[in-house]
Amino acid sequence: MGNILNAQRFFTQRHIVFALATLCCLLWGSAYPSIKSGYALFQIAQGDIASKMVFAGYRFVLAGGILLVLAVLWKKPLFNFSAREFGRVCVLGLTQTTLQYVFFYIGLAYTTGVKGSIMNATGTFFSVLLAHFIYHNDRLSINRVLGCVLGFFGVMVVNFSHDLLDFHFSLAGEGSVVLAACILSAASIYGKRLSQTMDSVVLTGYQLAIGGLALTLGGFLCGGGLIAASFKASMLLGYLAILSSVAFALWTLLLKYNRVGLVAIFNFLIPVFGALLSAIFLDERILEWKNVIALVLVCAGIWMVTREPAQKAPATSCASNEA
């Protein structure tokens, strides 16, 4: 009991939440240039969705395996749950990892990267809105709404290009990306509920491994595959697995002990970090006015949401649905 209270105190401190949430978004942002490089190293064509699913599947199976190995080393029980609880973990993995990525890849095949990144940012709105109806202490407020709007504008600015002026919307393209964002938001809240009764590291490890395995099998069944990996390609895949294991585990812990709205706002940092890191590692232009403005807008949005009074007690659901 004492360890639980100590963890609660640690993960609800505002400076800890800010630091760890920013770290998670930085790691996920680094996945942007890493995945682009991975496609080149594994010779995956732009429209080869099946091979991209295999690539993502390998990443998440490895990430889940890393966490489960760590759980064993930390003497955490791996099988201390009922068949019903394991079924819920499977649902979490198949939605948060598998289904979300399938729709995301389908969407990107029918829209531009710019519009896909912006549509994906709608997930923060879904998270905040769902939390409003599920948790009694996570209601919408003026600060939260304005903070989300500022963050969304920041994402639009960092992705600004001529493609953004094309207002064409298709269900297969932009619609699939928005659906992927909605699935991820709902699954994250569902994971928050599961983390109240399960160890976060074990939960995250299983859901990543299960979701990754489903992605891998689905990709192979659809005709995808990866060529023999070089040492450089293997190292890159290893990095992607490590960043996923660290980021998802920390994010699960933050959601476990904090309000969804407080944590979700940081998601707007991901495309900003992605753009900045892509510019650094892919030799793209970084010193552009839009990058600075985007970072200012996103940070302003985060400040508006996180300046609300701290909630020391973990959020408790007032509705018993699967979220």
TADA-V79832 format. One record per residue. RES is the residue in three letters. PHI is phi in degrees with one decimal (none if undefined). OMEGA is omega in degrees with one decimal (none if undefined). D_CENTER is the distance of its C-alpha to the mean C-alpha in Angstrom with 2 decimals. Layout:
BEGIN
RES	PHI	OMEGA	D_CENTER
RES	PHI	OMEGA	D_CENTER
END
This chain:
BEGIN
MET	none	179.9	29.76
GLY	-63.4	178.9	30.19
ASN	-64.7	179.1	27.14
ILE	-64.2	179.5	25.01
LEU	-65.1	177.8	26.54
ASN	-64.7	177.9	26.06
ALA	-64.6	179.1	22.34
GLN	-62.6	179.3	22.14
ARG	-62.9	-176.7	24.15
PHE	-67.1	-173.4	22.16
PHE	-81.2	175.0	18.61
THR	-105.2	175.2	19.98
GLN	-69.4	-173.2	21.71
ARG	-59.0	-177.7	20.53
HIS	-69.0	176.3	20.77
ILE	-71.2	177.7	18.79
VAL	-58.4	-178.9	15.95
PHE	-61.4	-176.4	16.12
ALA	-65.8	-176.3	16.39
LEU	-71.8	178.0	13.67
ALA	-65.2	177.4	11.02
THR	-65.4	177.4	12.33
LEU	-61.2	178.8	12.32
CYS	-58.8	-178.7	8.65
CYS	-68.2	175.5	8.15
LEU	-64.0	178.6	11.20
LEU	-64.5	178.4	10.11
TRP	-65.0	176.6	7.11
GLY	-63.9	179.0	9.86
SER	-68.2	178.2	12.31
ALA	-70.0	-179.7	10.78
TYR	-57.2	179.0	12.25
PRO	-67.8	-179.4	15.81
SER	-66.4	179.6	15.40
ILE	-66.8	177.2	14.53
LYS	-59.7	178.0	17.34
SER	-65.9	179.7	19.62
GLY	-62.9	177.4	18.78
TYR	-60.0	179.6	19.87
ALA	-69.6	-177.3	23.05
LEU	-67.2	179.3	23.78
PHE	-92.8	177.6	23.38
GLN	55.5	178.2	25.19
ILE	-95.2	-179.3	22.79
ALA	-68.6	-175.4	24.11
GLN	-58.5	-177.1	22.15
GLY	-95.2	-178.1	22.84
ASP	-84.7	-176.7	22.53
ILE	-64.8	-177.6	19.61
ALA	-62.0	178.9	20.90
SER	-69.6	175.8	20.83
LYS	-65.0	176.7	17.33
MET	-66.0	177.7	16.36
VAL	-63.8	179.0	18.47
PHE	-59.2	178.4	16.95
ALA	-65.5	179.7	13.35
GLY	-62.0	176.7	15.07
TYR	-57.6	-178.9	16.89
ARG	-58.6	-174.1	13.91
PHE	-78.6	174.8	12.27
VAL	-62.9	177.9	15.80
LEU	-63.1	-179.9	16.62
ALA	-62.0	177.6	13.60
GLY	-63.8	178.5	14.60
GLY	-62.5	178.1	18.16
ILE	-59.1	-178.4	17.76
LEU	-66.5	-179.8	16.54
LEU	-68.8	175.3	19.34
VAL	-65.0	177.4	21.86
LEU	-61.7	179.0	21.01
ALA	-61.1	177.7	21.42
VAL	-64.8	179.9	24.82
LEU	-63.0	178.8	25.81
TRP	-87.3	176.9	25.02
LYS	61.4	175.1	27.15
LYS	-91.4	-179.8	24.59
PRO	-68.8	-178.4	25.77
LEU	-88.2	-173.9	23.79
PHE	-123.8	-178.3	25.73
ASN	-88.4	177.8	26.36
PHE	-154.3	-178.6	25.28
SER	-84.3	177.6	27.09
ALA	-61.7	179.2	26.81
ARG	-66.6	178.6	25.48
GLU	-65.3	178.4	22.66
PHE	-64.8	176.2	21.82
GLY	-61.3	177.9	21.83
ARG	-66.9	176.9	19.22
VAL	-63.7	177.4	16.99
CYS	-62.5	177.3	17.66
VAL	-60.1	179.3	16.76
LEU	-62.0	-179.4	13.35
GLY	-64.0	-177.5	12.80
LEU	-72.1	178.1	14.41
THR	-94.7	-174.2	12.40
GLN	-65.5	-177.6	8.76
THR	-103.3	-172.9	9.18
THR	-71.3	-173.4	12.51
LEU	-61.3	-179.0	13.21
GLN	-61.9	-178.2	10.02
TYR	-72.3	177.9	10.44
VAL	-60.8	179.5	14.17
PHE	-67.0	179.6	14.21
PHE	-64.8	-179.8	11.98
TYR	-67.9	177.0	14.48
ILE	-61.5	179.9	17.38
GLY	-61.2	-178.7	16.60
LEU	-65.7	178.6	16.44
ALA	-72.6	-176.5	19.75
TYR	-119.8	176.4	21.40
THR	-145.5	179.9	20.23
THR	-83.2	177.9	19.97
GLY	-62.7	179.8	17.09
VAL	-62.7	-178.3	17.87
LYS	-68.0	177.7	17.78
GLY	-63.7	179.2	14.71
SER	-64.1	-179.7	12.72
ILE	-70.0	178.9	14.44
MET	-62.9	179.6	14.07
ASN	-65.4	-179.9	10.28
ALA	-69.8	177.8	10.56
THR	-66.8	178.9	12.44
GLY	-58.1	178.3	9.52
THR	-63.7	177.4	10.40
PHE	-62.8	178.7	13.91
PHE	-61.7	-179.2	13.30
SER	-61.9	-178.6	11.75
VAL	-65.3	-178.9	14.75
LEU	-68.1	178.6	17.18
LEU	-62.5	179.3	16.42
ALA	-62.0	-179.9	16.66
HIS	-60.7	-176.8	19.95
PHE	-89.2	-175.4	21.47
ILE	-101.6	-174.4	20.32
TYR	-111.1	-176.2	20.86
HIS	-70.0	-179.3	24.21
ASN	-107.8	-179.2	23.19
ASP	-132.2	-175.9	20.13
ARG	-76.8	175.4	22.17
LEU	-66.9	175.9	21.79
SER	-141.5	178.8	23.88
ILE	-59.2	179.5	25.20
ASN	-58.7	-176.5	23.31
ARG	-68.3	179.2	19.94
VAL	-63.8	179.4	20.74
LEU	-64.6	178.1	22.09
GLY	-63.1	178.0	19.23
CYS	-65.2	179.0	16.73
VAL	-64.1	177.8	19.32
LEU	-62.0	178.9	19.77
GLY	-62.0	179.7	16.11
PHE	-65.1	176.1	16.04
PHE	-62.5	177.1	19.32
GLY	-61.4	177.8	17.96
VAL	-64.6	178.4	15.40
MET	-64.4	-178.4	18.44
VAL	-66.2	-176.8	20.65
VAL	-67.6	179.1	18.68
ASN	-101.9	-174.2	18.56
PHE	-64.8	174.5	22.15
SER	-163.0	179.8	24.45
HIS	-63.5	178.5	27.06
ASP	-61.4	-177.7	24.53
LEU	-68.5	-178.9	23.32
LEU	-82.2	175.5	26.90
ASP	-88.0	-173.9	26.76
PHE	-92.2	177.4	26.20
HIS	-67.4	-180.0	26.26
PHE	-128.9	177.4	23.83
SER	-123.0	179.4	23.65
LEU	-66.8	-179.3	22.21
ALA	-70.1	-178.1	21.44
GLY	-93.6	-178.3	19.66
GLU	-61.1	179.5	18.16
GLY	-62.6	179.6	18.50
SER	-67.3	179.1	16.38
VAL	-66.9	177.7	13.46
VAL	-64.5	178.1	13.90
LEU	-63.2	177.5	14.24
ALA	-61.7	179.2	10.97
ALA	-65.4	178.8	9.31
CYS	-66.2	178.4	11.77
ILE	-61.3	-179.9	11.17
LEU	-62.1	179.8	7.47
SER	-63.8	180.0	8.97
ALA	-64.8	-179.3	11.93
ALA	-66.7	178.9	10.54
SER	-64.5	178.4	8.68
ILE	-70.1	174.8	12.16
TYR	-62.1	177.2	13.87
GLY	-63.9	177.1	12.28
LYS	-61.2	178.9	13.53
ARG	-65.8	-179.9	16.90
LEU	-65.4	-177.5	17.05
SER	-69.1	178.4	16.32
GLN	-70.5	-177.5	19.46
THR	-119.9	179.3	21.65
MET	-124.6	175.5	19.94
ASP	-64.4	-173.4	19.20
SER	-65.0	-179.6	15.52
VAL	-67.1	179.3	15.82
VAL	-64.8	178.9	17.66
LEU	-58.1	-178.4	15.43
THR	-65.2	179.0	12.25
GLY	-60.3	-179.3	14.60
TYR	-65.9	-175.7	16.07
GLN	-67.1	177.2	13.15
LEU	-67.2	-178.9	11.69
ALA	-65.5	-179.4	15.33
ILE	-66.3	178.7	16.30
GLY	-63.9	178.9	13.55
GLY	-66.6	178.2	14.19
LEU	-62.7	178.5	17.89
ALA	-64.5	176.7	17.83
LEU	-62.2	-178.6	16.17
THR	-62.5	-179.9	18.82
LEU	-62.8	178.3	21.66
GLY	-62.2	179.0	20.79
GLY	-64.3	178.6	20.72
PHE	-65.0	179.7	24.02
LEU	-64.3	178.8	25.61
CYS	-89.0	175.9	24.89
GLY	95.8	-179.1	26.67
GLY	-84.9	178.8	23.99
GLY	173.6	178.4	24.31
LEU	-121.4	175.7	24.11
ILE	-74.4	178.0	27.17
ALA	-56.4	-173.0	28.40
ALA	-80.8	171.5	26.12
SER	-80.1	178.4	27.70
PHE	-60.8	-179.9	27.26
LYS	-63.2	179.3	25.16
ALA	-65.1	179.5	22.87
SER	-65.3	178.1	22.62
MET	-63.7	179.0	21.81
LEU	-65.3	178.1	18.99
LEU	-63.0	176.4	17.53
GLY	-62.7	178.3	18.06
TYR	-63.8	179.0	16.23
LEU	-61.2	178.3	13.10
ALA	-65.8	-179.5	13.50
ILE	-65.5	-178.9	14.16
LEU	-64.3	178.7	11.29
SER	-66.5	-178.8	8.88
SER	-64.2	-179.3	11.27
VAL	-67.1	-175.0	11.63
ALA	-65.2	-178.5	8.22
PHE	-66.9	179.4	7.20
ALA	-65.1	179.1	10.84
LEU	-64.7	-179.0	11.12
TRP	-63.9	177.5	8.36
THR	-61.8	178.0	10.23
LEU	-65.6	179.3	13.39
LEU	-64.1	178.4	12.74
LEU	-68.8	-179.3	12.10
LYS	-63.0	-171.8	15.10
TYR	-105.6	-177.1	17.44
ASN	-132.0	176.1	16.50
ARG	-66.0	-178.4	16.44
VAL	-59.9	-177.9	13.29
GLY	-61.5	-179.7	14.55
LEU	-66.6	-176.5	15.08
VAL	-86.2	-172.9	11.56
ALA	-60.8	-177.2	9.74
ILE	-58.4	-179.0	12.00
PHE	-68.1	179.2	10.55
ASN	-57.3	179.6	7.65
PHE	-65.3	178.1	10.77
LEU	-73.6	-173.4	11.26
ILE	-60.2	179.5	8.74
PRO	-65.8	177.4	11.23
VAL	-67.6	175.9	14.06
PHE	-61.8	179.4	13.40
GLY	-60.9	179.2	12.81
ALA	-66.3	-178.9	16.17
LEU	-65.9	-178.7	17.92
LEU	-71.3	175.3	17.06
SER	-63.9	178.8	17.89
ALA	-63.8	-178.6	21.12
ILE	-72.8	-171.0	21.93
PHE	-90.2	178.7	21.32
LEU	-106.2	176.2	22.21
ASP	57.8	175.8	25.21
GLU	-103.5	-177.8	24.28
ARG	-73.1	-179.5	25.58
ILE	-110.8	-176.4	23.85
LEU	-83.5	177.6	26.62
GLU	-117.9	-177.3	26.17
TRP	-59.3	-175.7	26.68
LYS	-67.6	178.4	23.62
ASN	-66.2	179.2	21.30
VAL	-66.6	-179.4	23.18
ILE	-62.3	179.9	23.30
ALA	-61.6	-179.3	19.58
LEU	-64.6	178.5	18.88
VAL	-64.0	-179.3	21.64
LEU	-64.0	-179.8	20.43
VAL	-64.7	179.1	16.86
CYS	-64.7	177.2	18.47
ALA	-64.8	177.6	21.04
GLY	-64.0	177.7	18.62
ILE	-62.7	-180.0	16.91
TRP	-62.3	-178.6	20.49
MET	-64.1	-179.0	21.65
VAL	-77.9	-173.7	19.13
THR	-81.3	178.5	19.38
ARG	-82.0	174.9	23.16
GLU	-67.0	-178.8	23.68
PRO	-53.1	-178.6	25.50
ALA	-68.0	174.2	23.59
GLN	-105.7	-175.3	23.30
LYS	-75.0	-179.5	24.47
ALA	-91.2	178.4	24.16
PRO	-65.4	-177.5	20.95
ALA	-64.7	178.9	20.24
THR	-120.4	-177.2	22.19
SER	-72.0	175.5	21.74
CYS	-111.8	176.1	24.75
ALA	-139.0	-174.3	23.95
SER	-103.1	172.1	23.75
ASN	-106.3	-171.2	21.54
GLU	-72.7	178.7	18.81
ALA	-63.0	none	15.97
END
